[in-house]
Amino acid sequence: MLAACAAMPPAPPPGPVPALQRLDEAQVPAFFDDMAFDGLSEAVDRSLQYLQKIDPERQLNFGNDRYSAAHMIRSLRAFKAFFETRPSGQAMTEWIKANGRVYRSTGNEGDDTVLFTGYYEPNLRGSLEPNERYRFPVYAIPEDMVRIDLSAFHPRFSGDQIVARIEDRRVLPYHDRDAISFEDRLHGKAVVIAWVDDRVDLFFLHIQGSGRIFLENGGVINVHYHASNGHPYRSIGRLLIEEGKIDRSQMSMQRIRWYLAQHPEEMRRILTHNPSYIFFRVQEESPVGALGVPLTPGRSLATDRRLFPDAALAYVATQQPLVDGSGDIVGWTDLNRFVVNQDTGGAIVGARRADIYWGNGPYAELAAGHLQHPGRLYFLVLAPESR
């Protein structure tokens, strides 16, 4: 027996922790919606629009569990019908325990904590023609940019793509932010949708992915993410923290703007630390998320689509800013509400990240710029046995 035990192979290492863990009834939190369900039915309807267009047998992952798109449709309809009764927190919690399944994000290495940030729809000033004031282009997809599916070359590259340009019969990485923004490498190679008057505003339009450009002739253009140059996203906020330029406790979009205004000589170096560059398209509705449906302020969530189920109902518990009459933050209060998973983003990677869409306007900009708070993220689905 001892010889046999000695010959036994070592136990395999534990597998990766799933992004979502199903909760027992005793672990399910008390639910409360701080928006009194406003906008939730609209957000759910938009998820239903997406699910009704995909294969009803397609499976969506909730950690180790899987549910078909057809079941997801039934689930969202059931939750929507119940929410429209405007239930109390107690009634809602009891109904979910009786009829649903609740999953919690495992967060960072299984500690269940999620870092919540925010994004919004910025407003920019622009013109259809360049002049001394309007000098910074909002580009559509360049004509010389190609996306190459590497799986066509070898099975080991299955699912891999690159964004490239072809020059002198060579395939090269596409131009990075520095080449596009400061060396004018796209001159004559891409349609300019509009010209805007502020380089930093344009940079943050790239980060947000959608925005409205108010033209000097009185018109408005809604622009939305169409493609990127294929370079990885790198945070300039993290750069400024690491260099000691902004304290971590003070980091926000507004603080970055202030620092760049005070140190214009550093602007090129700081902005091009992020080599990723975004190309836009014009659309009537704005903004539209990764699922191709319009986003709902306060109700749409962006997560890592590789880990969390598209279009699914979720619940967030984190913080939101309190502001005074002057628009200054005077404190933070609990944010507890149902949301729908409808978007993604270059910086939203892993089980510990989620981004709340705030819409547009002063409060949206303030909340999106300052929200960097831990919290809990839950996903909900109707139990298969429920009727």
Helices and strands as residue ranges (DSSP letters): H 2-7, E 20-22, G 25-27, H 40-51, E 59-62, E 65-68, H 69-83, H 89-99, E 100-105, E 114-119, E 123-127, E 136-139, E 146-149, G 150-152, G 155-157, E 161-167, E 170-173, H 177-183, E 192-196, H 199-208, E 210-215, E 220-228, H 236-242, G 248-250, H 253-262, G 264-266, H 267-271, E 278-282, E 300-302, E 313-323, E 329-343, E 353-357, H 362-370, E 372-382
